[in-house]
Amino acid sequence: MRSQNRAALPILVASMEAWIHQLLALLALPEYGLSTLFLIAFVSATLLPMGSEPALFGLIKLNPELFWPAVLVATAGNTLGGAASWGMGYASHQLVDKYRHSNTHLRALDYLRDGGASTTLNCGYGHGFSVREVLRMVERVSGKALKVEESPRRAGDPPSLVAKADRIRAVLGWEPRLDDLETIVRTQLEWEYRLQREPGLQRN
């Protein structure tokens, strides 16, 4: 293993040297130098723990006439990179906070911490609704009549399918919060109406 690491080290060093030479070549070109400096400053403030000062000093050394433009571009890159980094951190915090307040996720973590074996747990209501019941509820909630065409059942279609959730109830004490057909239909219709008003929204 050590011999493999030693063999890979010269390759890594050579790659880094080639990358540095290429970077310096870009910085030496006024038409690319400022954009390259902005990219380095932006990345330094977000993804990679590196500093943009060497690139700034290098650009000024190669192109002294770009002193103030280089300072302004580096400042803008660092500022925007910091804002992007803050935004990513805020989004991550919101995501973690969302799951932190979910009792089911906390119970699942407690179950695993207490030595529970890995398992598959199905989330479901334990009972179902017929197609006709769903259609009638859609008409009731929307206030609009649906054009329904009934046809014979396709070959192989099961008469009914119901999600069995006995195991997750027993292991985690989970219960569905929206176990109501009217609520399910109403919230789904509200989401569809919102998508029509705001086409830019992404579908989940």
N, C-alpha and C positions, 0 to 999 in steps of 0.2 A: 504493500500500500504506500509506504514512504517513497519507494523508488518511482511509483507512478506519479506521485505528487511532485517529486523532484524533476521528472521528465516534463511535466506540464508547466512548470514554473517558467522556463525560458520562452515557451510559446506565449504565455500570458504577458510576460514582460515585452516581448516583441510586438504583440498586439497593442498594448498600451502605448508603446513608443510610436507605432504607426498612426494610432488614433490622435496622439498629441501633435504629430507633424501635420496631419491632415487638418486638424483644428487651427493650427497656426497659419497654415496656408489659406484657410478661409478668412481668418481674421486679417490677413494681409491684403485682402481684396476689399476695397471700400464698398463695392456693391453688395458684398456678402458679409462684411465684417460686423456691421451694426445688427443685422438680423441674427447672425450667429451669437453675438453677445447677448441679445435679448433672450434667445432660447436658453442659453447657459444660465442667465440670471433667473429666468422663470423656473427652470428645472431645479436650480440650487435652492429655491425657496419652497419647493413642493416635494418632489419625489426622491431626489438624491442628496445625501448629506455632503455637499461640496460647496465651495465658495466660488463666487463669480469674480472676485478681485483679480486673480491671475489673468483671466481672460480680458478684463478691463484694462489692466496695466499693459498686457501684450498688445492690445489693439492700439492704445495710445502710443506705445513705443514704435509700432510699425507705421502708424498714421497719426502724427502729432496734430494735424489739422482737425482731427475728429474728436478733440478732447471733450468739449462740452456736449456735442451730440452723443458721445459714448457714455458720459456720466448720466445724461438724461435717459438714455435707452436702458442702461443697467438699473437705474432707479425704478423706471417703469416696470421692467421685468421682475425685479425683486418685489415690488409692491403688488403687482397683479398675481405673482406666484404666491405671496403670502395670503392674499385674499382667497385664491383658489384652495390653498391648504386649509384655511379656516373653514371654507365651505365644505370641504370633504370631511373635516373633523366634525362639523356640526351635523352633517347628514348621518355620519356613523353614530354619533351620540343619539340622534333621534331614533335610529334603527334599533340600537341596543336598548334604549329606554322603552321602546314599543314592546319588545319581547320581555323586558324586565317586569312589565306590569301584566303580563299574561300568566295567570295562575297555572295554566296547563304546562307551559314551558318550565316554570319553576318547579312544579311537581315532577316533571320528567327529569330535571337535573337532580332533584333530591333522590329520586328513585335510583338513578345511576350511581350517585355518590354513596348511597347506602348499600351498594353491592348488587343492585338488581342486574339481571342478565339482559343483554341486548335482545330486543324483541320487536315485532311488528304489531302496531296497534292501529286499528281501523276506526276512523271518525265517522260517525253516521247517526241517524235518528233512531234506528231500530224499527222503523215503520215507514211505509211509503205512501204515495198518492198515485191514483190512476191518471192516465192521460186526460180523461174527461174532467176529472176534478181540477187538474191544473188549468185546463182551458177555461173552465167556468170561473175560476178565480181570476185569471187574467182579464176576462171580460168584466168581472165585477169591479176589480181595482181600477182598470183603465176607463171604464164607462163606455167601452166600444165593443160592438159585436164583431166576432171573428168569423172569417169564412173558413169553415172546417169541411174537409172532405175525408170521409172514412173509407178505409179499404181493408181487405182481409189481412190478417197477420202474416208476416213473412215467414217462410220456412226456417225453422231453427230459432225463432224468437221465443224466449222464455215467457211464461205467463206473467211473471212478476220478478223484480229484483229489489232486494232490500238490504241496505248496509247493516250488518250486525256489529254492534259496538259494545258487546258485553265485556270484552277483555279490557278495553281502555277505561271503562267504568269501574271495573274491579281493581285495576292496577293503579290508576291515577285519580279515580273519583271524578272523571270528566263527565260533563253534561253539556249538550248543545245549548247555546244561549238563544238562538233564533228558531226554536222548534215550533214554527207556526207558518203555515203555507201562505197566509195573507201577507205576513211580514216579509217573507222571502220574495214573493212576487212584487210587492210594492217597492222594496229597496232595489230590486233588479230593474224595474221599469224606470225608477228615478235615475239610476245610473245610465240607462240607455238614453233617456231624455237629455241628460247632461252631455253625453257624447255628441248628440245632435247639435246642441247649442255650442259646444266647445270641441270642434273636430280635432284640435291639437292634442287632446288628452290621450294617453296611451291606455289601451285595453289591458286589463290584468289577466 
